[in-house]
Amino acid sequence: MSQAGAVVIGAGPSGAATALVLSRAGHHVTVLDRAHFPRDKACGEGLMPSGVAVLRRLGLLDAVLATGTPRIRGVSYTHGDGTPTAYAPFPMPIDGGEGWGLGVRRTVFDTILIEALRREPRLTLREGVRASGVLRGASGRITGVSTEEGPVWAKAVIAADGLHSPMRAAAGWAVATSGEGRYGMAGHWKLDVRALDRIAVSFGDREEWYQCPVGSDLLLVSTLAGRARIGVTARNYQAAARAAVPALRGAELVGGTLAAGQFRQRARTVAADGMFLVGDAAGYGDPTTGEGIGIGLLLGQRLGGHVAALLSGEVDRKSAEVRYRRDHAEIWRNPSRVTALALMMARHPRLSRRAVARAVDRPHALGALLGINCGYWGFGKLTPRDWLSLCGF
């Protein structure tokens, strides 16, 4: 049995950010993760500028840059035949800061996060420990988690345990999803990508392909599609990737392929009874716009502040929960709408082709949409003419 001010289940980006904020605020934190690091996982590996800003605030940006991770300046969109191709750079943040993102190999990124956790004197990191359930007191409040090594009690429980969160299910907060759903596959290819400074998105037949440089000689190539289509790709990812991305025809696939899904997940709440959900555990839509890691970091930072105030006695439990629920809804509101727009384009190739063609001549609308996704401004930034351009008119 052990006791902590807070227990965080999951040491990925959102869990690590939450734990770092809490530890640096003077609170004792236990972090549990069923994996042993370093470990790989399916991930878009693109960090939007808003996420870069969080790394800077956490004091981790220099360590990430020192690995040689490429800077991402914008996003390009095209169709399978390569025409037309529209490009928009990331707009500059309205409050200053970095106007670029990063292509971060997940194994590299997680290593930096884990090393930062290990340096914190008030933080205990326990790898290879699986949390199997929640523990409740007589009042029904969640007071800890059960593990194969015994219970871990805490004043606050933070679940950052991923897309199919066991803690979300254990609390009874999982919401069943219907429909075919969306799935992803990813592989890493060895080729010279030093001249590539953008995420490249290509619309195909009921699927999208994404390219993101994650090193001077390493390109992440991932695809998103429904269950039936991704099943076809899974039979021969190499051949499908080479057919969709011409640059791969002479490249070498490094390692195996990784898969993830069903992406659409919902939670009844993200905070109640002394437990908080953060990152993919709090529910997710789709990775098509690449905002997942950045928003996970931002919400982890916000949640860390709210739980620190709770542990310090500055606010009560219900106030901390209300504040976090409000932050979560506010931060996800506009990116969720951008995701819905992107998915509509993916489902209607003729519409997306017209929209891409219009964006070639009018990139302003696409750039404004990237700014909305990054949280710089709202949809009021788009003019009626911008909307017509985004709809292919």
C-alpha positions as CSV (number, residue, x, y, z in Angstrom):
1,M,0.0,0.0,0.0
2,S,1.2,3.5,-0.8
3,Q,-0.1,7.0,-0.3
4,A,0.4,10.1,-2.5
5,G,-1.1,13.5,-2.9
6,A,-2.0,12.5,-6.5
7,V,-1.7,9.4,-8.5
8,V,-1.4,9.7,-12.3
9,I,-2.1,6.6,-14.4
10,G,-0.2,7.0,-17.7
11,A,3.2,8.6,-18.3
12,G,2.5,9.8,-21.9
13,P,2.5,13.5,-22.8
14,S,-0.7,14.5,-20.9
15,G,0.0,12.5,-17.8
16,A,3.6,13.6,-17.7
17,A,2.6,17.3,-18.1
18,T,0.1,17.0,-15.2
19,A,2.6,15.2,-13.0
20,L,5.4,17.8,-13.6
21,V,3.1,20.7,-12.8
22,L,2.0,19.0,-9.6
23,S,5.5,18.0,-8.5
24,R,6.9,21.4,-9.2
25,A,4.1,23.0,-7.1
26,G,5.4,21.0,-4.1
27,H,3.1,18.0,-4.1
28,H,4.0,14.3,-3.9
29,V,2.9,12.5,-7.0
30,T,3.0,8.8,-8.0
31,V,3.0,8.0,-11.7
32,L,2.0,4.5,-12.8
33,D,2.5,3.1,-16.3
34,R,1.9,-0.5,-17.4
35,A,4.8,-0.1,-20.0
36,H,8.5,-0.1,-19.5
37,F,10.1,2.9,-21.3
38,P,11.2,3.4,-24.0
39,R,8.2,2.0,-25.8
40,D,6.8,2.7,-29.2
41,K,3.1,3.3,-30.1
42,A,1.0,4.5,-33.0
43,C,1.1,8.2,-33.1
44,G,0.9,11.1,-35.6
45,E,4.1,12.4,-34.1
46,G,3.3,16.0,-35.2
47,L,3.3,18.6,-32.4
48,M,1.3,21.7,-33.3
49,P,2.7,25.2,-32.4
50,S,0.3,25.4,-29.4
51,G,2.0,22.2,-28.0
52,V,5.4,23.7,-28.6
53,A,4.4,26.6,-26.4
54,V,3.5,24.2,-23.5
55,L,6.9,22.5,-23.9
56,R,8.6,25.9,-23.5
57,R,6.5,26.7,-20.4
58,L,7.4,23.3,-18.9
59,G,11.1,23.9,-19.6
60,L,11.4,20.9,-22.0
61,L,11.6,22.6,-25.4
62,D,15.4,22.9,-25.5
63,A,15.8,19.1,-24.7
64,V,13.4,18.2,-27.6
65,L,15.2,20.6,-30.0
66,A,18.6,19.2,-29.0
67,T,17.5,15.8,-30.5
68,G,17.5,17.4,-34.0
69,T,13.7,17.0,-34.3
70,P,12.5,18.9,-37.5
71,R,10.5,22.1,-37.3
72,I,7.2,22.0,-39.1
73,R,6.2,25.3,-40.8
74,G,2.8,24.4,-42.1
75,V,0.5,21.9,-43.8
76,S,-0.1,21.0,-47.4
77,Y,-3.2,19.2,-48.9
78,T,-3.5,17.4,-52.1
79,H,-5.2,14.4,-53.8
80,G,-3.8,11.0,-54.8
81,D,-2.6,12.3,-58.2
82,G,-0.7,15.2,-56.6
83,T,-2.9,17.9,-58.2
84,P,-3.9,20.4,-57.0
85,T,-1.7,21.0,-54.0
86,A,-2.6,23.8,-51.5
87,Y,-0.2,24.9,-48.7
88,A,-0.7,27.2,-45.7
89,P,2.0,28.1,-43.1
90,F,1.1,28.1,-39.5
91,P,0.0,31.6,-38.5
92,M,2.0,33.4,-35.8
93,P,0.4,33.1,-32.3
94,I,-1.4,36.3,-31.3
95,D,0.5,36.5,-28.0
96,G,3.9,35.8,-29.4
97,G,5.9,32.6,-29.2
98,E,6.8,29.9,-31.8
99,G,5.0,29.9,-35.1
100,W,6.1,26.4,-35.9
101,G,5.4,22.9,-34.9
102,L,7.7,19.8,-34.5
103,G,7.9,16.4,-36.0
104,V,8.8,14.3,-32.9
105,R,9.5,10.6,-33.0
106,R,7.4,9.2,-30.2
107,T,10.2,7.1,-28.6
108,V,12.4,10.2,-28.5
109,F,9.6,12.4,-27.0
110,D,8.6,9.9,-24.4
111,T,12.2,9.4,-23.3
112,I,12.6,13.2,-22.7
113,L,9.3,13.2,-20.7
114,I,10.3,10.1,-18.6
115,E,13.7,11.6,-17.8
116,A,12.0,14.8,-16.7
117,L,9.8,12.8,-14.4
118,R,12.7,10.9,-12.9
119,R,14.5,14.2,-12.0
120,E,11.6,15.4,-9.9
121,P,12.4,14.8,-6.2
122,R,8.7,14.6,-5.1
123,L,7.7,12.2,-7.9
124,T,7.7,8.4,-7.8
125,L,7.6,6.8,-11.2
126,R,6.6,3.1,-11.3
127,E,7.0,1.4,-14.7
128,G,5.4,-1.9,-15.5
129,V,2.6,-1.4,-13.1
130,R,-0.9,-1.8,-14.4
131,A,-3.8,0.0,-12.6
132,S,-6.8,-2.4,-12.7
133,G,-9.6,-0.5,-11.0
134,V,-10.7,2.4,-8.9
135,L,-11.0,2.4,-5.1
136,R,-13.9,4.3,-3.5
137,G,-14.6,5.4,0.0
138,A,-17.9,5.1,1.9
139,S,-19.1,8.3,0.3
140,G,-18.5,7.0,-3.2
141,R,-15.5,9.3,-3.8
142,I,-12.6,7.8,-5.7
143,T,-9.7,7.5,-3.2
144,G,-7.2,5.5,-5.1
145,V,-6.5,2.7,-7.6
146,S,-5.9,-1.0,-7.3
147,T,-2.8,-2.6,-8.9
148,E,-1.2,-6.1,-8.9
149,E,1.3,-4.7,-6.4
150,G,-1.4,-3.4,-4.0
151,P,-3.6,-0.3,-3.7
152,V,-2.3,3.2,-4.2
153,W,-4.3,5.8,-2.2
154,A,-4.3,9.4,-3.2
155,K,-6.3,12.6,-2.6
156,A,-6.7,13.0,-6.4
157,V,-6.7,10.3,-9.1
158,I,-5.7,11.4,-12.6
159,A,-6.3,8.9,-15.5
160,A,-4.1,9.5,-18.5
161,D,-4.2,5.9,-19.6
162,G,-5.0,6.3,-23.3
163,L,-7.7,6.0,-25.9
164,H,-9.3,2.8,-24.4
165,S,-8.8,4.0,-20.8
166,P,-9.3,1.1,-18.3
167,M,-9.8,3.8,-15.6
168,R,-12.6,5.5,-17.6
169,A,-14.3,2.1,-17.8
170,A,-13.7,1.2,-14.2
171,A,-15.4,4.4,-13.1
172,G,-18.4,3.7,-15.2
173,W,-17.7,6.7,-17.4
174,A,-17.3,5.0,-20.8
175,V,-19.9,5.7,-23.5
176,A,-20.5,3.1,-26.2
177,T,-19.8,4.3,-29.7
178,S,-21.6,3.1,-32.8
179,G,-20.8,3.0,-36.5
180,E,-17.8,1.7,-38.4
181,G,-15.3,3.9,-36.7
182,R,-11.9,5.1,-37.9
183,Y,-8.5,3.4,-37.5
184,G,-4.9,4.3,-38.3
185,M,-1.7,2.6,-39.4
186,A,1.8,4.1,-39.3
187,G,5.3,3.2,-40.5
188,H,8.7,4.9,-40.5
189,W,10.7,5.2,-43.7
190,K,14.4,5.9,-44.1
191,L,15.0,8.7,-46.7
192,D,16.4,12.2,-46.8
193,V,13.7,14.6,-45.6
194,R,15.8,17.6,-44.6
195,A,14.0,19.7,-47.3
196,L,10.6,18.8,-46.0
197,D,9.2,21.4,-43.5
198,R,5.5,20.5,-43.5
199,I,2.9,17.9,-42.8
200,A,1.6,16.7,-46.1
201,V,-1.9,15.3,-46.3
202,S,-3.2,13.4,-49.4
203,F,-6.8,12.4,-49.9
204,G,-7.2,9.0,-51.4
205,D,-10.0,6.5,-52.0
206,R,-11.9,6.5,-48.7
207,E,-8.6,7.2,-46.8
208,E,-6.1,9.9,-46.1
209,W,-2.3,9.6,-46.1
210,Y,-0.1,11.8,-43.9
211,Q,3.6,12.5,-44.1
212,C,5.6,14.1,-41.3
213,P,9.4,14.3,-41.0
214,V,10.5,13.1,-37.6
215,G,14.3,13.2,-38.2
216,S,16.8,14.2,-40.9
217,D,16.4,10.8,-42.5
218,L,13.1,9.5,-41.2
219,L,9.6,10.1,-42.5
220,L,6.4,9.0,-40.7
221,V,3.8,7.8,-43.2
222,S,0.4,7.1,-41.7
223,T,-3.0,6.5,-43.0
224,L,-6.5,6.9,-41.6
225,A,-9.6,5.1,-42.8
226,G,-12.7,3.1,-41.8
227,R,-12.4,-0.4,-40.6
228,A,-13.0,-2.0,-44.0
229,R,-10.5,0.2,-45.9
230,I,-7.8,0.0,-43.2
231,G,-8.2,-3.8,-43.3
232,V,-7.2,-3.8,-47.0
233,T,-4.2,-1.6,-46.3
234,A,-3.1,-3.8,-43.4
235,R,-2.6,-6.7,-45.7
236,N,0.3,-4.9,-47.4
237,Y,1.0,-1.6,-45.8
238,Q,4.3,-1.2,-47.7
239,A,2.7,-1.6,-51.1
240,A,-0.2,0.7,-50.2
241,A,2.2,3.4,-48.8
242,R,4.5,3.3,-51.9
243,A,1.4,3.6,-54.2
244,A,0.1,6.6,-52.2
245,V,3.4,8.4,-51.6
246,P,5.6,8.4,-54.7
247,A,8.7,9.5,-52.6
248,L,8.7,6.1,-50.9
249,R,9.3,4.0,-54.0
250,G,13.0,3.9,-53.3
251,A,12.8,4.2,-49.5
252,E,13.3,1.5,-46.9
253,L,10.6,0.8,-44.2
254,V,12.3,0.9,-40.8
255,G,10.9,-1.5,-38.2
256,G,7.3,-2.7,-38.2
257,T,4.0,-1.0,-38.6
258,L,1.9,0.3,-35.8
259,A,-1.9,0.5,-35.6
260,A,-4.5,2.3,-33.5
261,G,-8.3,2.8,-33.2
262,Q,-11.2,2.9,-32.9
263,F,-10.5,6.6,-32.5
264,R,-14.0,8.0,-31.6
265,Q,-14.3,7.6,-27.8
266,R,-16.6,9.4,-25.4
267,A,-16.6,9.9,-21.6
268,R,-19.7,10.7,-19.5
269,T,-17.6,13.3,-17.7
270,V,-13.9,14.3,-17.4
271,A,-14.0,15.1,-13.7
272,A,-16.1,13.8,-10.8
273,D,-15.8,12.0,-7.5
274,G,-12.1,12.9,-7.1
275,M,-11.0,11.5,-10.4
276,F,-9.9,13.5,-13.5
277,L,-9.5,12.3,-17.1
278,V,-6.8,13.9,-19.3
279,G,-5.5,13.2,-22.8
280,D,-7.1,10.5,-24.9
281,A,-8.7,9.0,-21.8
282,A,-11.0,12.0,-21.6
283,G,-12.5,11.1,-25.0
284,Y,-11.3,11.7,-28.5
285,G,-12.6,12.5,-32.0
286,D,-10.1,11.8,-34.8
287,P,-6.4,12.5,-35.4
288,T,-7.0,13.9,-38.8
289,T,-6.1,17.5,-37.7
290,G,-3.1,16.5,-35.6
291,E,-4.0,18.4,-32.5
292,G,-4.0,15.5,-30.0
293,I,-0.6,15.7,-28.4
294,G,-0.7,19.5,-28.2
295,I,-4.1,19.7,-26.6
296,G,-3.1,16.8,-24.3
297,L,-0.1,18.8,-23.1
298,L,-2.1,22.0,-22.7
299,L,-4.9,20.2,-20.7
300,G,-2.3,18.4,-18.6
301,Q,-0.8,21.8,-17.7
302,R,-4.2,23.2,-16.8
303,L,-5.3,20.1,-14.9
304,G,-2.0,20.2,-12.9
305,G,-2.8,23.7,-11.8
306,H,-6.3,22.9,-10.7
307,V,-5.3,19.7,-8.8
308,A,-2.4,21.6,-7.2
309,A,-4.9,24.2,-5.9
310,L,-7.0,21.4,-4.6
311,L,-4.2,19.7,-2.8
312,S,-3.0,23.1,-1.3
313,G,-6.5,23.7,0.1
314,E,-7.1,26.8,-2.1
315,V,-10.2,25.2,-3.7
316,D,-12.4,22.3,-2.8
317,R,-12.8,19.2,-4.8
318,K,-16.0,20.2,-6.6
319,S,-14.6,23.6,-7.6
320,A,-11.5,21.9,-9.0
321,E,-13.7,19.5,-11.0
322,V,-15.9,22.3,-12.4
323,R,-12.9,24.4,-13.4
324,Y,-11.3,21.5,-15.2
325,R,-14.5,20.4,-17.0
326,R,-14.9,24.0,-18.2
327,D,-11.3,24.2,-19.4
328,H,-11.7,20.8,-21.2
329,A,-14.9,21.9,-23.0
330,E,-13.4,25.3,-23.9
331,I,-10.1,24.0,-25.3
332,W,-11.7,21.2,-27.3
333,R,-14.7,23.1,-28.7
334,N,-13.2,24.7,-31.8
335,P,-10.7,21.9,-32.7
336,S,-13.6,19.4,-32.6
337,R,-15.4,21.6,-35.1
338,V,-12.4,21.7,-37.3
339,T,-12.1,17.9,-37.1
340,A,-15.8,17.6,-38.1
341,L,-15.1,19.8,-41.2
342,A,-12.0,17.8,-42.1
343,L,-13.9,14.5,-41.8
344,M,-16.6,15.9,-44.1
345,M,-14.0,16.7,-46.7
346,A,-12.5,13.2,-46.4
347,R,-15.9,11.6,-47.0
348,H,-16.6,13.7,-50.1
349,P,-13.6,13.6,-52.5
350,R,-15.2,15.9,-55.1
351,L,-15.9,18.6,-52.4
352,S,-12.4,18.3,-51.0
353,R,-10.8,18.5,-54.4
354,R,-12.7,21.7,-55.1
355,A,-11.8,23.1,-51.7
356,V,-8.1,22.3,-52.2
357,A,-8.2,23.9,-55.7
358,R,-9.6,27.1,-54.2
359,A,-7.1,27.1,-51.4
360,V,-4.3,27.2,-54.0
361,D,-5.3,30.7,-55.0
362,R,-6.7,31.7,-51.6
363,P,-4.6,30.2,-48.8
364,H,-5.8,32.8,-46.3
365,A,-8.9,30.7,-45.4
366,L,-6.8,27.6,-44.8
367,G,-4.3,29.5,-42.7
368,A,-7.2,31.0,-40.6
369,L,-8.5,27.4,-40.1
370,L,-5.1,26.3,-38.9
371,G,-5.1,29.2,-36.4
372,I,-8.5,28.1,-35.1
373,N,-7.2,24.5,-34.7
374,C,-4.2,25.9,-32.7
375,G,-6.5,27.9,-30.4
376,Y,-5.4,31.3,-31.5
377,W,-8.8,32.6,-32.4
378,G,-12.4,31.4,-33.1
379,F,-14.5,30.8,-36.2
380,G,-15.3,34.5,-36.3
381,K,-11.9,34.9,-38.0
382,L,-13.4,33.4,-41.1
383,T,-15.2,35.7,-43.5
384,P,-18.2,34.6,-45.7
385,R,-15.7,34.5,-48.6
386,D,-13.4,32.2,-46.6
387,W,-16.3,29.8,-46.0
388,L,-17.1,29.7,-49.7
389,S,-13.4,29.0,-50.4
390,L,-13.3,26.2,-47.8
391,C,-16.5,24.7,-49.4
392,G,-14.9,24.8,-52.9
393,F,-16.7,27.8,-54.3
